[in-house]
Amino acid sequence: PVVIEDSAFVGSRVIVTEGVRVEKGAVLGAGVVLTSSTQIIDVTGPEEIVYKGHVPARSVVVAGTRTKEFPSGHYQLQTALIIGERRESTDQKTSLNDALREFGVSV
């Protein structure tokens, strides 16, 4: 199953496939693609933390790439980067969606 918990924000062109859990209040930026095997890399601390199939609560996630070496050379693979934690300023940016839902406006 796909689990997207309460108050999560899903940006445009986001793809979330089976086996992924997006915890409460997380923000998925435009174009993020998450599968159960996609690396979700938290780059906010001194060392990266890698998740798969799980976005921690209140994380802000954007699309990114990671270099991987193959016999024929180095190539960029799609990944997701946790670049911060949801703040009040993030809530203000996502509040337009809440207003549109409240008044039944479809876009």
C-alpha positions as CSV (number, residue, x, y, z in Angstrom):
1,P,0.0,0.0,0.0
2,V,0.8,3.7,-0.2
3,V,0.4,5.6,3.0
4,I,0.3,9.4,3.1
5,E,-0.5,10.6,6.6
6,D,-2.4,13.7,7.6
7,S,-1.2,17.2,6.8
8,A,1.3,16.0,4.3
9,F,1.7,18.2,1.2
10,V,2.2,16.6,-2.2
11,G,3.5,19.0,-4.9
12,S,2.8,18.9,-8.6
13,R,4.0,15.9,-10.7
14,V,4.9,13.9,-7.6
15,I,4.7,10.1,-8.0
16,V,4.4,7.8,-4.9
17,T,4.2,4.1,-5.6
18,E,3.4,1.1,-3.5
19,G,5.5,0.4,-0.5
20,V,6.0,4.1,0.5
21,R,4.9,5.7,3.7
22,V,4.9,9.5,3.9
23,E,4.5,10.5,7.6
24,K,2.5,13.3,9.1
25,G,3.2,16.8,7.9
26,A,5.9,15.9,5.4
27,V,6.3,18.1,2.3
28,L,7.0,16.5,-1.1
29,G,8.3,19.1,-3.6
30,A,7.3,19.2,-7.2
31,G,8.6,16.3,-9.3
32,V,9.6,14.0,-6.5
33,V,9.4,10.3,-7.4
34,L,9.3,7.8,-4.6
35,T,9.3,4.0,-4.9
36,S,10.0,1.4,-2.2
37,S,13.6,1.3,-3.4
38,T,14.2,5.0,-4.1
39,Q,16.9,6.4,-1.8
40,I,15.6,9.3,0.3
41,I,18.7,11.0,1.6
42,D,18.6,13.3,4.6
43,V,21.4,15.8,3.9
44,T,20.6,18.2,6.8
45,G,23.2,16.8,9.3
46,P,27.0,16.3,9.2
47,E,26.5,12.8,7.7
48,E,23.8,11.6,5.4
49,I,21.0,9.3,6.6
50,V,19.5,7.1,3.9
51,Y,15.8,6.0,4.0
52,K,14.0,3.7,1.6
53,G,10.2,3.7,1.4
54,H,9.8,6.0,4.3
55,V,9.6,9.8,4.6
56,P,10.0,11.0,8.2
57,A,7.4,13.3,9.7
58,R,7.6,17.0,8.8
59,S,10.5,16.4,6.4
60,V,10.8,18.7,3.3
61,V,11.8,16.5,0.3
62,V,12.9,17.7,-3.1
63,A,14.0,15.8,-6.2
64,G,17.7,15.2,-6.6
65,T,20.3,13.0,-8.2
66,R,23.2,10.9,-7.0
67,T,26.3,9.8,-9.0
68,K,26.8,6.1,-9.4
69,E,29.7,4.4,-11.0
70,F,29.2,1.7,-13.7
71,P,31.7,-0.1,-15.8
72,S,31.1,2.3,-18.7
73,G,31.3,5.5,-16.6
74,H,29.6,7.7,-13.9
75,Y,25.9,8.4,-14.2
76,Q,23.3,10.3,-12.3
77,L,20.5,8.3,-10.7
78,Q,17.3,9.9,-9.5
79,T,16.9,10.2,-5.7
80,A,15.0,12.3,-3.2
81,L,16.7,14.7,-0.8
82,I,15.5,15.7,2.7
83,I,16.7,19.4,2.8
84,G,15.0,20.5,6.0
85,E,12.0,20.3,8.3
86,R,8.6,21.9,7.8
87,R,8.4,25.4,9.4
88,E,5.7,28.1,9.7
89,S,6.9,29.6,6.4
90,T,6.3,26.2,4.7
91,D,2.8,26.1,6.2
92,Q,2.0,29.5,4.7
93,K,3.1,28.4,1.3
94,T,0.9,25.3,1.4
95,S,-2.1,27.1,3.0
96,L,-3.5,28.1,-0.5
97,N,-4.3,24.4,-1.1
98,D,-6.2,24.3,2.2
99,A,-8.3,27.4,1.2
100,L,-9.1,25.9,-2.2
101,R,-10.3,22.7,-0.6
102,E,-12.3,24.5,2.0
103,F,-14.2,26.4,-0.6
104,G,-14.5,23.5,-3.1
105,V,-12.5,25.2,-5.8
106,S,-11.0,22.7,-8.3
107,V,-7.9,23.5,-10.2
